[in-house]
Amino acid sequence: MSVSNSNPLYYCPLRDKFINLEEADLLVISKKAKGDLPRPGEAVAQANIVLRRAFDEEAEEVADMCRYFWDETEIFCFNQTFEIGECNNLLALAEGEIAGLLAWKKAEEDLIMVVLNVYPEFQGQGIGRMLVREAMELGRKQGCKLMKVATTNDDLPTLAVYQKMGFQLHKLVAGGVAKHHDGEMIGFSGIPIRDEVQLVRKL
């Protein structure tokens, strides 16, 4: 798993601009102040957000989204490589436009979340959480007992979201990401990307 450093991945409400990984940083503010900050563009009404599986003819759009965030369509996590085209791909459409993607695979009684991304212009509206909840329901219907996801040590925003949704830190693969990519990369807020952080949640 690598990360795109060139594409905007986040929205900065203080500067009203989309920013890439190297420009991103954390700022501790009150919840009240956070509520006063602008959102990226007009909010999409919840009723206009549709979750559904990706159609076969949308395979290239799914691959493009994966390349936008990760610069690749093969994602390495849990000591294996997942090809995005071979995953179960769940899309979030905001007023008909692809806004988010959750790719997953079933492994025995586990649902492995391979990719979860929301385009910056649609962030902050709960779309990522909607995708995760939908995947949880799909997993339960298929007899899964556990939902697993891996991220990198630098991805503090994602770690916060997952833990708020009931995921618990499960395993740290120290140096796993750096080893897979033959060296460290610079990640969120200038943090070196080294380790794979695995989280789990009961379904």
PAROLUM-550319 format. One line per 2 residues: number of its first residue (from 1); their letters; for each residue x, y, z of N, C-alpha, C. Coordinates in Angstrom, 3 decimals, m for minus. Example, Ala and Ser with C-alpha at 12.3 -4.5 7.8 and 13.67 -1.06 7.14 Angstrom:
2
1 = AS = 13.190,m5.690,7.800,12.300,m4.500,7.800,13.200,m3.300,7.800 ~ 12.850,m2.250,7.080,13.670,m1.060,7.140,12.900,0.030,7.870
//
This chain:
203
1 = MS = 0.851,m1.188,0.000,0.000,0.000,0.000,0.889,1.242,0.000 ~ 0.781,2.009,m1.042,1.467,3.304,m1.072,0.409,4.394,m1.064
3 = VS = 0.845,5.626,m0.945,m0.095,6.734,m0.859,0.261,7.779,m1.894 ~ m0.743,8.342,m2.536,m0.493,9.405,m3.499,m0.150,10.700,m2.772
5 = NS = 1.002,11.270,m3.088,1.406,12.532,m2.476,1.048,13.726,m3.345 ~ 0.595,13.461,m4.554,0.325,14.568,m5.470,m1.134,14.990,m5.483
7 = NP = m2.049,14.032,m5.367,m3.477,14.358,m5.426,m3.973,14.918,m4.104 ~ m4.905,15.866,m4.149,m5.532,16.335,m2.904,m6.303,15.199,m2.244
9 = LY = m6.031,14.951,m0.981,m6.704,13.884,m0.244,m7.629,14.408,0.831 ~ m7.447,15.687,1.208,m8.214,16.276,2.300,m8.689,17.677,1.906
11 = YC = m9.633,18.169,2.697,m10.109,19.546,2.540,m9.683,20.344,3.765 ~ m9.078,21.510,3.560,m8.692,22.394,4.655,m9.704,23.539,4.746
13 = PL = m10.569,23.525,5.767,m11.577,24.586,5.877,m10.993,25.938,6.281 ~ m9.825,25.950,6.900,m9.215,27.221,7.305,m8.705,28.012,6.103
15 = RD = m8.286,27.298,5.061,m7.809,27.948,3.838,m8.779,27.775,2.679 ~ m9.851,27.016,2.900,m10.845,26.731,1.872,m10.181,26.186,0.612
17 = KF = m9.385,25.139,0.782,m8.718,24.526,m0.363,m8.493,23.045,m0.092 ~ m8.340,22.292,m1.165,m8.026,20.877,m1.059,m6.516,20.730,m0.979
19 = IN = m6.058,19.822,m0.115,m4.628,19.699,0.138,m4.175,18.251,m0.006 ~ m2.884,18.084,m0.308,m2.354,16.737,m0.424,m1.782,16.279,0.914
21 = LE = m1.213,15.085,0.907,m0.754,14.458,2.137,0.331,15.268,2.837 ~ 1.264,15.808,2.062,2.379,16.544,2.649,1.951,17.879,3.250
23 = EA = 0.850,18.444,2.750,0.355,19.720,3.274,m0.506,19.544,4.521 ~ m0.977,18.322,4.754,m1.932,18.072,5.834,m1.261,18.108,7.203
25 = DL = m2.017,18.532,8.208,m1.540,18.532,9.586,m2.752,18.472,10.501 ~ m2.504,18.203,11.781,m3.573,18.157,12.765,m3.613,19.446,13.570
27 = LV = m4.830,19.860,13.918,m5.032,21.024,14.759,m6.100,20.676,15.778 ~ m5.792,20.817,17.055,m6.775,20.515,18.098,m7.666,21.733,18.297
29 = IS = m8.965,21.543,18.104,m9.945,22.619,18.280,m11.135,22.080,19.054 ~ m11.965,22.973,19.529,m13.167,22.539,20.244,m14.199,22.022,19.246
31 = KK = m15.096,21.187,19.734,m16.158,20.680,18.867,m17.040,21.815,18.363 ~ m17.236,22.822,19.210,m18.055,23.962,18.800,m17.396,24.703,17.649
33 = AK = m16.080,24.918,17.747,m15.357,25.606,16.676,m15.389,24.781,15.399 ~ m15.264,23.478,15.540,m15.306,22.599,14.369,m16.632,22.740,13.638
35 = GD = m17.714,22.865,14.399,m19.033,23.017,13.786,m19.186,24.314,13.020 ~ m18.370,25.309,13.351,m18.442,26.602,12.676,m17.633,26.645,11.382
37 = LP = m16.768,25.648,11.174,m15.916,25.654,9.990,m16.712,25.274,8.748 ~ m16.361,25.834,7.611,m17.090,25.513,6.380,m16.812,24.100,5.906
39 = RP = m17.748,23.548,5.172,m17.607,22.223,4.561,m17.149,22.400,3.117 ~ m16.563,21.345,2.531,m16.130,21.451,1.139,m17.308,21.435,0.167
41 = GE = m17.753,22.611,m0.239,m18.870,22.698,m1.185,m20.210,22.495,m0.508 ~ m21.237,22.399,m1.309,m22.582,22.217,m0.786,m22.757,20.792,m0.266
43 = AV = m23.354,20.668,0.905,m23.617,19.342,1.461,m24.634,18.606,0.602 ~ m24.450,17.308,0.485,m25.387,16.476,m0.260,m26.406,15.919,0.724
45 = AQ = m27.679,16.074,0.423,m28.718,15.555,1.308,m28.558,14.038,1.438 ~ m28.739,13.527,2.669,m28.587,12.095,2.902,m29.467,11.279,1.956
47 = AN = m30.635,11.806,1.639,m31.552,11.088,0.752,m30.997,10.959,m0.658 ~ m30.018,11.796,m1.014,m29.437,11.758,m2.354,m28.125,10.987,m2.410
49 = IV = m27.807,10.272,m1.321,m26.624,9.414,m1.303,m27.084,7.966,m1.431 ~ m26.609,7.300,m2.448,m26.999,5.916,m2.732,m25.789,5.012,m2.559
51 = LR = m25.971,3.911,m1.835,m24.930,2.909,m1.689,m25.318,1.688,m2.512 ~ m24.386,1.202,m3.314,m24.644,m0.005,m4.120,m23.320,m0.606,m4.561
53 = RA = m23.381,m1.862,m5.000,m22.173,m2.500,m5.509,m21.789,m1.868,m6.844 ~ m20.504,m1.897,m7.141,m20.042,m1.361,m8.418,m20.424,m2.325,m9.536
55 = FD = m20.947,m1.786,m10.620,m21.272,m2.593,m11.786,m19.996,m2.957,m12.528 ~ m20.057,m4.040,m13.322,m18.883,m4.479,m14.073,m18.336,m3.373,m14.961
57 = EE = m19.230,m2.599,m15.558,m18.801,m1.539,m16.480,m18.170,m0.348,m15.753 ~ m18.211,m0.357,m14.420,m17.584,0.707,m13.643,m16.201,0.306,m13.114
59 = AE = m15.686,m0.820,m13.596,m14.412,m1.338,m13.097,m13.285,m0.322,m13.259 ~ m13.264,0.384,m14.374,m12.181,1.342,m14.592,m12.319,2.554,m13.679
61 = EV = m13.556,2.965,m13.392,m13.753,4.081,m12.465,m13.319,3.694,m11.053 ~ m13.577,2.443,m10.677,m13.123,1.949,m9.378,m11.601,1.942,m9.332
63 = AD = m10.967,1.451,m10.398,m9.507,1.419,m10.467,m8.929,2.832,m10.433 ~ m9.589,3.761,m11.136,m9.119,5.152,m11.151,m9.157,5.759,m9.746
65 = MC = m10.218,5.446,m8.989,m10.322,5.981,m7.643,m9.210,5.418,m6.757 ~ m8.946,4.134,m6.925,m7.880,3.504,m6.155,m6.529,4.127,m6.516
67 = RY = m6.302,4.374,m7.786,m5.041,5.001,m8.206,m4.957,6.436,m7.704 ~ m6.088,7.121,m7.636,m6.101,8.507,m7.153,m5.541,8.589,m5.740
69 = FW = m5.987,7.659,m4.873,m5.567,7.702,m3.468,m4.280,6.931,m3.205 ~ m4.043,5.850,m3.945,m2.953,4.939,m3.594,m1.883,4.782,m4.683
71 = DE = m2.107,5.352,m5.857,m1.170,5.208,m6.974,m1.030,3.764,m7.443 ~ m1.967,2.911,m7.081,m1.903,1.505,m7.491,m3.271,0.865,m7.297
73 = TE = m3.451,m0.294,m7.894,m4.708,m1.032,m7.731,m4.487,m2.352,m7.008 ~ m3.261,m2.628,m6.623,m2.948,m3.798,m5.802,m2.606,m3.315,m4.391
75 = IF = m3.407,m3.715,m3.437,m3.265,m3.232,m2.064,m2.713,m4.356,m1.188 ~ m1.596,m4.076,m0.529,m0.965,m5.069,0.342,m1.336,m4.793,1.792
77 = CF = m1.967,m5.762,2.420,m2.289,m5.684,3.847,m2.568,m7.088,4.352 ~ m2.462,m7.277,5.650,m2.658,m8.591,6.256,m1.796,m9.658,5.575
79 = NQ = m0.596,m9.242,5.175,0.402,m10.138,4.590,m0.048,m10.776,3.276 ~ m0.898,m10.077,2.549,m1.306,m10.558,1.231,m1.643,m9.382,0.339
81 = TF = m1.695,m9.634,m0.939,m1.991,m8.591,m1.914,m3.401,m8.784,m2.454 ~ m4.178,m7.716,m2.419,m5.547,m7.724,m2.934,m5.591,m6.893,m4.216
83 = EI = m6.080,m7.477,m5.298,m6.295,m6.744,m6.536,m7.693,m6.127,m6.466 ~ m7.762,m4.827,m6.654,m9.031,m4.121,m6.454,m10.142,m4.668,m7.341
85 = GE = m9.799,m5.114,m8.537,m10.807,m5.643,m9.444,m11.390,m6.967,m9.000 ~ m10.715,m7.643,m8.069,m11.188,m8.931,m7.577,m11.900,m8.812,m6.230
87 = CN = m12.013,m7.594,m5.737,m12.711,m7.357,m4.467,m14.197,m7.133,m4.705 ~ m14.962,m7.184,m3.627,m16.350,m6.735,m3.655,m16.309,m5.223,m3.458
89 = NL = m16.725,m4.481,m4.461,m16.589,m3.034,m4.423,m17.942,m2.366,m4.209 ~ m18.011,m1.632,m3.107,m19.223,m0.926,m2.709,m19.022,0.562,m2.959
91 = LA = m19.931,1.152,m3.709,m19.814,2.568,m4.057,m20.819,3.419,m3.283 ~ m20.423,4.650,m3.020,m21.345,5.676,m2.536,m21.484,6.694,m3.657
93 = LA = m22.708,6.910,m4.106,m22.975,7.896,m5.139,m23.707,9.076,m4.521 ~ m23.172,10.265,m4.716,m23.789,11.485,m4.219,m24.405,12.212,m5.404
95 = EG = m25.733,12.229,m5.434,m26.465,12.824,m6.554,m25.975,12.266,m7.886 ~ m25.747,10.947,m7.897,m25.362,10.246,m9.111,m23.879,10.209,m9.399
97 = EI = m23.075,10.930,m8.639,m21.633,10.986,m8.873,m20.902,10.121,m7.849 ~ m19.928,9.350,m8.327,m19.171,8.499,m7.414,m18.423,9.360,m6.406
99 = AG = m18.710,9.129,m5.132,m18.115,9.926,m4.058,m17.187,9.106,m3.187 ~ m17.490,7.806,m3.016,m16.706,6.984,m2.120,m16.659,5.543,m2.556
101 = LL = m15.679,4.825,m2.037,m15.465,3.415,m2.377,m15.042,2.646,m1.134 ~ m15.664,1.484,m0.932,m15.208,0.541,0.071,m15.046,m0.798,m0.632
103 = AW = m13.811,m1.300,m0.651,m13.521,m2.602,m1.254,m13.295,m3.605,m0.137 ~ m13.877,m4.798,m0.265,m13.746,m5.789,0.787,m13.685,m7.199,0.217
105 = KK = m13.158,m8.096,1.042,m13.102,m9.516,0.699,m13.487,m10.327,1.936 ~ m14.133,m11.447,1.691,m14.465,m12.363,2.786,m13.383,m13.423,2.883
107 = AE = m12.921,m13.680,4.109,m11.941,m14.734,4.366,m12.449,m15.560,5.533 ~ m13.020,m16.720,5.225,m13.668,m17.571,6.223,m14.748,m16.757,6.943
109 = ED = m14.596,m16.499,8.253,m15.626,m15.750,8.983,m15.233,m14.293,9.191 ~ m14.231,m13.834,8.444,m13.777,m12.449,8.553,m14.160,m11.656,7.311
111 = LI = m14.534,m10.411,7.514,m14.688,m9.474,6.410,m13.479,m8.541,6.476 ~ m12.666,m8.557,5.436,m11.476,m7.713,5.391,m11.769,m6.480,4.550
113 = MV = m11.690,m5.320,5.182,m11.863,m4.065,4.471,m10.512,m3.706,3.848 ~ m10.472,m3.692,2.529,m9.218,m3.476,1.810,m8.970,m1.995,1.546
115 = VL = m10.009,m1.299,1.121,m9.892,0.126,0.783,m11.144,0.843,1.255 ~ m10.961,2.007,1.845,m12.072,2.914,2.145,m11.598,4.324,1.835
117 = NV = m12.209,4.933,0.833,m11.837,6.298,0.455,m13.051,7.100,0.037 ~ m13.012,8.392,0.340,m14.035,9.340,m0.083,m13.315,10.519,m0.716
119 = YP = m13.724,10.903,m1.911,m13.096,12.043,m2.571,m13.191,13.277,m1.678 ~ m12.155,14.121,m1.679,m12.117,15.271,m0.759,m13.349,16.164,m0.798
121 = EF = m13.899,16.387,m1.994,m15.042,17.296,m2.101,m16.305,16.748,m1.445 ~ m16.296,15.443,m1.087,m17.452,14.832,m0.433,m17.164,14.451,1.019
123 = QG = m16.009,14.788,1.523,m15.659,14.432,2.900,m16.418,15.294,3.903 ~ m16.494,14.800,5.124,m17.158,15.540,6.185,m18.667,15.418,6.186
125 = QG = m19.209,14.500,5.375,m20.665,14.339,5.312,m21.123,12.961,5.778 ~ m20.207,12.191,6.346,m20.574,10.886,6.878,m20.619,9.769,5.861
127 = IG = m20.118,10.008,4.647,m20.199,8.994,3.594,m19.334,7.785,3.935 ~ m18.144,8.013,4.470,m17.286,6.900,4.857,m17.948,6.015,5.897
129 = RM = m18.571,6.637,6.884,m19.265,5.862,7.922,m20.442,5.088,7.333 ~ m21.145,5.684,6.390,m22.250,4.990,5.734,m21.755,3.738,5.011
131 = LV = m20.626,3.857,4.331,m20.054,2.707,3.623,m19.653,1.603,4.597 ~ m19.031,1.993,5.709,m18.611,0.993,6.698,m19.824,0.283,7.291
133 = RE = m20.857,1.030,7.637,m22.054,0.405,8.207,m22.716,m0.547,7.210 ~ m22.737,m0.160,5.933,m23.315,m1.030,4.909,m22.490,m2.307,4.762
135 = AM = m21.171,m2.181,4.786,m20.308,m3.362,4.697,m20.497,m4.269,5.903 ~ m20.706,m3.687,7.076,m20.977,m4.481,8.268,m22.230,m5.326,8.083
137 = EL = m23.261,m4.719,7.542,m24.520,m5.429,7.336,m24.345,m6.544,6.306 ~ m23.603,m6.269,5.244,m23.335,m7.298,4.235,m22.556,m8.453,4.848
139 = GR = m21.593,m8.112,5.703,m20.803,m9.148,6.353,m21.646,m10.033,7.253 ~ m22.541,m9.418,8.022,m23.415,m10.198,8.904,m24.274,m11.167,8.085
141 = KQ = m24.799,m10.680,6.963,m25.647,m11.527,6.116,m24.883,m12.702,5.534 ~ m23.564,m12.535,5.381,m22.739,m13.614,4.827,m22.070,m14.446,5.918
143 = GC = m22.481,m14.256,7.173,m21.997,m15.088,8.255,m20.656,m14.682,8.835 ~ m20.215,m13.477,8.539,m18.946,m13.015,9.092,m19.108,m12.672,10.572
145 = KL = m18.098,m12.956,11.348,m18.111,m12.678,12.777,m17.233,m11.485,13.143 ~ m16.284,m11.164,12.264,m15.298,m10.136,12.575,m15.033,m9.287,11.336
147 = MK = m14.892,m8.007,11.556,m14.505,m7.090,10.482,m13.098,m6.602,10.783 ~ m12.226,m6.681,9.778,m10.823,m6.333,9.962,m10.429,m5.239,8.968
149 = VA = m9.562,m4.353,9.419,m9.062,m3.308,8.530,m7.638,m2.978,8.947 ~ m6.831,m2.596,7.975,m5.456,m2.193,8.264,m5.214,m0.799,7.697
151 = TT = m4.432,m0.020,8.420,m4.022,1.284,7.928,m2.560,1.482,8.311 ~ m2.050,2.652,8.051,m0.643,2.909,8.346,m0.501,3.757,9.605
153 = ND = 0.682,3.712,10.201,0.914,4.384,11.484,0.710,5.889,11.430 ~ 0.836,6.482,10.252,0.720,7.941,10.128,m0.714,8.419,9.997
155 = DL = m1.632,7.522,9.622,m2.982,7.939,9.220,m3.860,8.202,10.442 ~ m3.538,9.259,11.162,m4.241,9.589,12.396,m5.732,9.886,12.186
157 = PT = m6.120,10.613,11.116,m7.563,10.846,10.924,m8.353,9.551,10.757 ~ m7.812,8.605,9.980,m8.506,7.344,9.758,m8.554,6.506,11.029
159 = LA = m7.469,6.495,11.781,m7.456,5.764,13.047,m8.522,6.303,13.997 ~ m8.716,7.607,13.990,m9.750,8.207,14.836,m11.139,7.764,14.406
161 = VY = m11.410,7.791,13.103,m12.731,7.411,12.590,m13.042,5.955,12.924 ~ m12.094,5.059,12.656,m12.338,3.638,12.914,m12.631,3.377,14.390
163 = QK = m11.862,4.000,15.276,m12.072,3.757,16.706,m13.405,4.318,17.173 ~ m13.837,5.432,16.593,m15.157,5.971,16.925,m16.271,5.032,16.477
165 = MG = m15.973,4.194,15.466,m16.974,3.264,14.954,m16.879,1.894,15.629 ~ m16.114,1.799,16.686,m16.092,0.561,17.455,m14.944,m0.383,17.152
167 = FQ = m14.049,m0.005,16.251,m12.883,m0.842,15.978,m11.875,m0.692,17.114 ~ m11.175,m1.778,17.387,m10.137,m1.767,18.410,m8.784,m2.096,17.793
169 = LH = m7.741,m1.459,18.323,m6.393,m1.776,17.878,m6.116,m3.239,18.193 ~ m5.617,m3.964,17.205,m5.446,m5.406,17.351,m3.994,m5.846,17.220
171 = KL = m3.309,m5.327,16.216,m1.940,m5.786,15.964,m1.150,m4.700,15.258 ~ 0.106,m4.580,15.633,1.029,m3.670,14.958,2.090,m4.502,14.253
173 = VA = 2.179,m4.346,12.939,3.229,m5.010,12.169,4.336,m3.981,11.987 ~ 5.248,m3.966,12.943,6.301,m2.950,12.953,7.188,m3.074,11.717
175 = GG = 7.303,m1.973,10.980,8.134,m1.942,9.791,7.545,m2.640,8.581 ~ 6.335,m3.159,8.703,5.737,m3.941,7.620,5.539,m3.166,6.330
177 = VA = 5.077,m1.933,6.444,4.819,m1.128,5.245,6.135,m0.701,4.598 ~ 7.068,m0.265,5.422,8.375,0.153,4.898,9.079,m1.010,4.205
179 = KH = 8.985,m2.197,4.778,9.614,m3.371,4.183,8.988,m3.693,2.832 ~ 7.670,m3.632,2.760,6.970,m3.956,1.502,7.341,m2.975,0.399
181 = HD = 7.582,m1.717,0.770,7.888,m0.690,m0.229,9.385,m0.354,m0.283 ~ 10.193,m1.211,0.318,11.656,m1.030,0.259,12.098,0.321,0.805
183 = GE = 11.501,0.745,1.882,11.916,1.987,2.516,10.733,2.799,3.002 ~ 11.029,3.781,3.822,9.991,4.639,4.380,9.520,5.672,3.362
185 = MI = 8.261,6.070,3.514,7.697,7.180,2.759,7.249,8.227,3.772 ~ 7.055,9.438,3.308,6.547,10.499,4.183,5.035,10.538,4.058
187 = GF = 4.366,10.470,5.202,2.919,10.402,5.200,2.260,11.622,5.794 ~ 1.130,11.406,6.431,0.316,12.476,6.984,1.123,13.312,7.969
189 = SG = 1.077,14.633,7.791,1.718,15.577,8.703,3.223,15.351,8.831 ~ 3.825,14.761,7.792,5.265,14.530,7.801,5.713,13.313,8.589
191 = IP = 4.764,12.491,9.041,5.098,11.292,9.810,5.635,10.222,8.853 ~ 6.770,9.620,9.146,7.267,8.534,8.292,6.304,7.343,8.313
193 = IR = 6.003,6.811,7.140,5.130,5.636,7.046,6.001,4.392,7.191 ~ 5.778,3.666,8.278,6.605,2.488,8.559,5.765,1.239,8.831
195 = DE = 4.723,1.393,9.644,4.069,0.244,10.265,2.642,0.049,9.766 ~ 2.209,m1.196,9.770,0.816,m1.518,9.489,0.083,m1.668,10.812
197 = VQ = m1.001,m0.939,10.955,m1.815,m0.979,12.166,m3.118,m1.708,11.828 ~ m3.341,m2.839,12.484,m4.536,m3.634,12.220,m5.574,m3.397,13.318
199 = LV = m6.823,m3.237,12.886,m7.931,m3.035,13.812,m9.019,m4.063,13.524 ~ m9.802,m4.395,14.544,m10.880,m5.368,14.375,m12.135,m4.856,15.077
201 = RK = m13.255,m5.372,14.595,m14.549,m5.068,15.216,m15.451,m6.277,15.094 ~ m16.112,m6.636,16.175,m17.057,m7.763,16.120,m18.307,m7.331,15.349
203 = L = m18.855,m8.274,14.603,m20.092,m8.004,13.864,m21.285,m8.654,14.551
//
